[in-house]
Structure formats: structure tokens, C-alpha cells
Amino acid sequence: MVEGLSRRHKLYTVIWYASTTEKWAKSQTIEHFINEYKPSYILLCLGSNELFVNDLDAREAYIKTILNKLGNFPYVWIG
């Protein structure tokens, strides 16, 4: 969703189509790309694939895990 921003800013995009908060929380993907790109700011577009989920307690735990992975990086979560 954010690929178009790269025309005006230095922007690295990580695209994982059909991903979910569970997949991001349970993988090392965030840590890998933070180490690779060393971003100054993170735009996280995640959650639109989960409009109809019912396990909200589990999703809350995944979100907290993802936020812990972001550490002290400034971020905006677009969901």
C-alpha cells in the first residue's frame, strides 16, 4: 500500500502479501529488516487481512509482540 511514497522519499518496502499479525509476530521478519535497513521511521500497514477474525485476544497478543519487536523506533501503524 505504501509503494507510491517512494517517489518522494527514500523508502524501503517489505511486502508480504496475505500476511497477518500472527505471521509477523511469530517470525523474525521485522528484526531481519530492521537490521538490514536501519530505518529512522517505520510505517506498518498490517491488519486489513484480518477484518473478520474472531480470536481478538490472540490478535492482541500478536500486536503486542510486534510492537515489542519495533523497540524504540518511531512508527505509524496503518491498519
C-alpha distances in whole Angstrom, upper triangle without the diagonal:
4,6,8,9,11,13,15,15,16,12,12,9,10,9,11,10,12,13,15,16,19,18,17,20,22,21,22,18,17,21,21,18,19,22,21,19,21,18,19,16,14,10,10,7,10,12,11,13,16,17,20,21,25,25,24,26,25,21,23,24,21,19,23,23,19,20,23,21,20,23,24,21,19,16,14,12,10,11
4,5,6,8,10,12,11,12,9,10,7,10,10,12,13,15,15,17,18,21,20,18,21,23,22,22,18,17,20,20,16,17,20,19,16,18,15,16,13,11,8,9,8,11,14,14,16,19,20,23,24,27,27,26,28,27,23,24,25,22,20,23,23,19,20,23,21,18,22,22,18,17,14,12,12,10,12
4,6,6,8,11,10,11,8,9,7,9,9,13,13,16,17,19,20,23,21,19,23,25,23,22,19,18,21,20,16,18,20,18,16,18,16,17,15,13,11,12,11,14,17,16,18,21,22,26,27,30,30,29,31,29,26,27,28,25,23,26,25,21,22,25,23,20,24,24,20,19,17,15,15,14,16
4,5,6,8,10,11,9,11,10,13,13,16,16,19,20,22,23,26,25,23,26,28,26,26,22,21,24,23,20,21,23,21,19,21,18,19,17,15,13,14,13,17,19,18,20,23,24,27,29,32,33,31,33,32,28,29,31,28,26,28,28,24,25,27,25,23,26,26,22,21,18,17,17,15,17
4,5,6,6,8,7,10,10,13,14,17,18,21,21,22,23,26,25,22,25,28,26,25,22,20,23,22,18,19,22,20,17,18,15,15,13,13,11,13,13,17,20,19,22,24,25,28,29,33,33,31,33,32,28,29,30,27,25,27,27,23,23,26,24,21,24,23,19,18,15,14,15,14,17
4,5,5,6,5,8,9,12,14,17,18,22,22,24,24,27,25,23,26,28,26,25,21,20,22,21,17,18,20,18,15,17,14,15,14,13,12,15,15,18,22,21,23,26,27,31,32,35,35,33,35,33,30,30,31,28,26,28,28,24,24,26,24,21,24,23,20,18,17,16,18,17,19
4,6,8,8,11,12,16,17,21,21,24,25,27,28,31,29,26,29,32,29,28,25,23,25,24,21,21,24,21,18,20,17,18,17,17,16,18,18,21,25,24,26,29,30,33,34,38,38,36,38,37,33,34,35,32,30,32,31,27,27,30,28,25,27,27,23,21,20,19,21,19,22
4,7,9,12,14,17,19,23,24,27,26,28,28,32,30,27,30,33,30,29,26,24,26,25,21,21,23,21,18,19,16,16,15,16,15,18,18,22,25,25,27,30,31,34,35,38,38,37,38,37,34,34,35,32,29,31,31,27,27,29,27,24,26,25,21,20,19,18,20,19,22
4,6,9,12,15,17,21,23,26,25,26,26,29,28,25,27,30,28,26,23,21,22,22,18,18,20,18,14,15,13,12,12,13,13,16,17,21,24,24,27,29,30,34,34,37,37,35,36,35,32,32,32,30,27,29,28,25,24,26,24,21,23,22,18,16,16,16,18,18,21
4,7,10,13,16,20,22,25,24,26,26,28,26,23,26,28,26,24,20,19,20,19,15,15,17,15,11,12,10,11,11,12,13,16,17,21,24,25,27,29,31,34,34,37,37,35,36,34,31,31,32,29,27,28,27,23,23,25,22,19,21,20,17,16,16,17,19,19,22
4,6,10,12,16,18,21,20,22,22,25,23,20,23,25,22,21,17,16,17,16,13,13,15,13,10,12,9,10,10,10,10,12,14,17,21,21,23,25,27,31,31,34,33,32,33,31,28,28,29,25,23,25,24,20,20,22,20,17,20,19,15,15,14,14,16,16,19
4,7,10,13,16,19,18,20,20,22,20,17,20,22,19,17,14,13,15,13,9,11,13,10,8,10,9,11,11,10,10,12,13,16,20,20,22,24,26,29,29,32,31,30,31,29,26,27,27,23,22,24,22,19,19,21,18,16,19,19,15,15,14,15,16,16,19
4,6,10,12,15,14,16,17,20,17,15,18,20,17,16,13,12,14,13,10,11,14,12,10,13,11,13,12,10,9,10,10,13,16,17,18,21,23,26,26,29,28,27,29,27,24,24,25,21,20,22,21,17,18,20,17,16,19,20,16,16,14,14,14,14,16
4,7,10,13,11,14,14,16,14,12,15,16,14,13,9,9,12,11,8,11,13,11,10,13,12,15,14,11,10,10,10,11,15,16,16,19,21,24,24,27,26,25,26,24,21,22,22,19,18,20,18,15,17,19,15,14,18,19,16,17,15,15,14,14,15
4,6,9,9,12,14,16,13,12,15,17,14,15,11,12,15,14,11,14,16,15,14,17,16,18,17,13,12,10,10,10,13,14,13,16,19,22,21,25,24,24,26,23,20,22,22,19,18,21,19,16,18,20,17,17,21,22,19,20,17,16,15,14,15
4,6,6,9,11,13,10,9,13,14,12,13,10,11,15,14,12,15,18,16,16,19,18,21,19,15,14,12,10,10,12,13,11,14,17,19,19,22,22,22,23,21,18,20,20,16,17,19,18,15,18,20,17,17,21,23,21,21,18,18,16,15,14
4,5,9,12,14,11,12,15,16,15,16,13,15,18,17,16,19,21,20,20,22,21,24,21,18,16,13,11,10,11,11,9,13,15,17,17,21,21,21,23,21,18,21,21,18,18,21,20,17,20,22,20,20,24,26,23,24,20,19,17,15,14
4,7,10,11,10,11,14,15,15,17,15,16,19,19,18,21,23,23,23,25,23,26,23,20,17,14,12,10,10,9,7,10,12,14,14,17,18,18,21,18,16,19,19,16,16,20,19,17,20,22,20,21,24,27,25,25,21,20,17,15,13
4,7,8,6,7,11,11,11,14,11,13,16,16,16,18,20,20,20,22,21,23,21,17,15,12,10,8,8,9,7,9,13,14,13,17,16,17,18,16,13,16,16,13,13,17,15,13,16,18,17,17,21,23,22,22,19,18,15,14,12
4,5,5,6,9,10,11,14,12,13,16,17,17,18,21,22,22,23,22,24,21,17,16,12,10,7,6,8,6,7,11,12,11,14,13,13,15,12,9,12,13,9,10,14,13,11,14,16,15,16,20,22,21,21,18,17,14,13,11
4,6,5,6,8,10,13,12,11,15,16,16,17,20,21,21,22,20,22,19,16,15,11,10,7,7,10,9,8,12,13,11,13,12,11,12,10,7,9,9,6,6,10,9,8,11,13,12,13,17,19,18,19,16,15,12,13,11
4,6,5,6,9,12,12,12,15,17,17,18,21,22,23,23,23,25,22,19,18,14,14,11,10,13,11,10,14,14,12,13,11,11,12,8,7,10,9,6,8,11,9,9,13,14,13,15,18,21,21,22,19,19,15,16,14
4,6,5,6,9,9,11,13,14,15,17,19,19,20,22,21,24,22,18,17,14,14,11,11,14,12,12,16,16,14,16,14,15,16,12,11,13,12,9,11,13,11,10,14,15,13,15,18,21,20,22,19,19,16,17,15
4,6,5,8,7,7,10,11,12,13,16,16,17,18,18,20,18,14,14,11,12,9,11,14,13,13,16,18,16,18,16,16,16,13,11,13,12,8,9,11,9,7,11,12,10,11,15,18,17,18,16,16,13,15,14
4,6,8,9,8,10,13,14,14,16,18,19,19,19,21,19,16,16,13,14,11,12,16,15,14,18,19,16,18,15,14,14,11,10,11,9,5,7,9,6,5,9,10,8,11,13,17,17,18,16,17,14,16,15
4,7,9,10,11,13,15,16,17,19,20,21,21,24,22,19,19,16,17,14,15,18,16,16,20,20,17,19,16,16,16,12,12,13,11,8,11,12,8,9,13,12,11,14,16,20,20,21,20,20,18,20,19
4,5,8,9,10,12,13,14,16,17,18,19,22,21,18,18,15,17,15,16,19,17,18,21,22,20,22,19,19,19,16,15,16,14,11,13,14,10,10,13,13,10,13,16,19,19,21,19,20,18,20,19
4,6,5,6,9,10,11,12,14,15,16,19,19,16,17,15,17,16,18,21,20,20,24,25,23,25,22,22,22,18,17,18,16,13,14,15,11,10,13,12,9,12,14,17,16,19,18,20,18,20,20
4,6,5,6,9,10,11,12,14,14,17,16,14,15,13,14,14,16,19,18,19,22,24,22,25,23,22,22,19,18,19,17,14,14,16,12,10,13,13,10,11,14,17,16,18,16,18,16,18,18
4,5,5,6,9,10,11,11,11,14,13,10,12,10,13,12,15,18,18,19,22,24,23,25,23,22,22,19,17,17,16,13,13,13,11,8,10,10,7,8,11,13,12,14,13,15,14,16,17
4,6,5,6,9,10,10,11,14,14,12,15,13,16,16,19,22,22,22,26,28,26,28,25,24,24,21,19,20,18,15,15,15,12,10,11,10,7,8,10,13,12,15,14,17,17,19,20
4,6,5,6,9,10,12,15,15,14,16,15,17,17,20,23,23,24,27,29,27,30,27,27,26,23,22,22,21,18,18,18,15,13,15,14,10,11,13,16,14,17,17,19,19,21,22
4,5,5,6,8,9,12,12,11,13,12,15,16,19,21,21,23,26,28,27,30,28,27,27,24,22,23,21,18,18,19,16,13,15,15,11,11,13,15,13,15,14,16,17,18,20
4,5,5,5,6,10,10,9,12,12,15,16,20,22,23,24,27,30,28,30,28,27,27,24,22,22,21,18,17,17,15,12,13,13,9,8,10,12,9,12,12,15,16,18,20
4,6,6,9,12,13,13,16,16,19,20,23,26,26,27,30,33,31,33,31,30,29,27,25,25,23,21,20,20,17,15,16,15,11,11,12,14,12,15,16,19,19,22,24
4,6,9,12,14,13,16,16,19,20,24,26,26,28,31,33,32,34,32,32,31,29,27,27,26,23,22,22,20,17,18,18,14,14,15,16,14,17,17,20,20,22,24
4,5,9,11,11,13,15,17,19,23,25,26,27,30,33,32,34,33,31,32,29,27,27,26,23,22,22,20,17,18,18,15,13,15,15,12,14,15,17,18,20,22
4,7,9,10,13,15,18,20,23,26,27,28,31,34,32,35,33,31,31,29,27,26,25,23,21,21,19,17,16,16,13,11,12,12,10,12,13,16,18,20,23
4,5,7,10,12,16,18,21,23,25,26,29,32,31,33,32,30,30,28,25,25,24,22,20,20,19,16,15,16,13,11,12,11,8,9,10,13,15,17,20
4,7,10,13,17,19,22,25,27,28,30,33,32,34,33,30,31,29,27,26,25,23,21,21,20,17,16,16,15,11,12,10,7,7,9,12,15,17,20
4,7,10,13,16,19,21,23,24,26,29,29,31,30,27,28,27,24,23,23,21,18,18,18,15,13,15,14,10,11,10,6,5,6,8,11,13,17
4,6,10,12,15,18,20,21,22,26,25,28,26,24,25,23,20,20,20,18,15,16,16,12,11,13,12,8,11,11,7,6,4,6,8,11,13
4,6,9,13,14,17,18,20,23,23,25,25,23,24,23,19,19,20,17,15,16,16,13,12,15,14,11,14,14,10,9,6,5,6,7,10
4,6,9,11,14,15,16,20,19,22,21,19,21,19,16,16,17,14,11,14,14,10,10,14,12,10,13,14,12,11,7,6,5,6,8
4,7,8,10,12,14,17,17,20,20,18,20,19,15,16,18,15,12,15,16,12,13,16,15,14,17,18,15,14,11,8,6,5,6
4,6,8,9,11,14,14,17,16,15,17,16,12,13,15,12,10,13,14,11,12,15,14,14,17,19,17,16,12,11,7,6,5
4,5,5,7,10,10,13,13,12,15,13,10,11,14,11,10,13,14,12,14,17,16,16,19,21,20,19,15,13,9,8,5
4,5,6,9,11,14,15,14,17,16,13,15,17,15,13,17,18,16,17,21,20,20,23,24,22,21,18,15,11,9,6
4,6,8,9,13,14,14,17,15,12,15,17,14,14,18,18,16,18,21,21,21,24,26,24,24,20,18,14,12,9
4,6,5,9,10,10,13,12,9,12,14,12,12,16,17,15,17,20,20,21,24,26,25,24,20,18,14,13,10
4,6,9,11,11,14,14,11,14,17,15,15,18,19,18,20,23,23,23,26,28,27,25,22,19,15,14,10
4,7,10,10,14,14,12,14,17,16,16,20,21,20,22,25,25,26,28,30,29,29,25,23,19,17,13
4,6,7,11,10,9,12,14,13,14,17,18,18,20,22,23,24,26,29,28,28,24,22,19,18,14
4,6,9,9,9,11,14,14,15,17,19,19,21,23,24,25,28,30,30,29,26,24,21,20,17
4,6,6,6,9,10,11,12,15,16,17,19,20,21,23,25,28,28,28,25,24,20,20,17
4,5,5,6,9,10,10,12,14,15,16,18,20,21,23,25,25,25,22,21,17,18,15
4,5,5,6,9,10,11,13,14,16,17,19,20,22,24,25,25,23,22,19,20,17
4,5,5,6,9,10,11,13,14,15,17,19,21,23,24,24,22,21,18,19,17
4,5,5,6,9,10,10,12,14,15,17,19,21,22,22,19,18,15,16,13
4,5,5,6,9,10,11,12,14,16,17,19,20,20,18,17,14,16,14
4,5,5,6,9,10,11,12,15,16,19,20,20,18,18,16,18,16
4,5,5,6,9,10,11,13,15,18,18,19,17,17,14,16,14
4,5,5,6,9,10,11,13,15,15,16,13,13,10,13,11
4,5,5,6,9,10,11,14,15,15,14,14,12,15,15
4,5,5,6,9,10,13,14,16,15,16,14,17,16
4,5,5,6,9,12,12,13,11,13,11,13,13
4,5,5,7,9,10,11,9,11,10,13,14
4,5,5,9,10,12,12,14,13,17,17
4,5,9,9,12,12,14,13,17,17
4,6,6,8,8,11,11,14,16
4,6,9,10,13,14,17,19
4,6,9,12,14,18,20
4,6,10,12,15,18
4,7,10,13,16
4,6,10,13
4,6,9
4,6
4
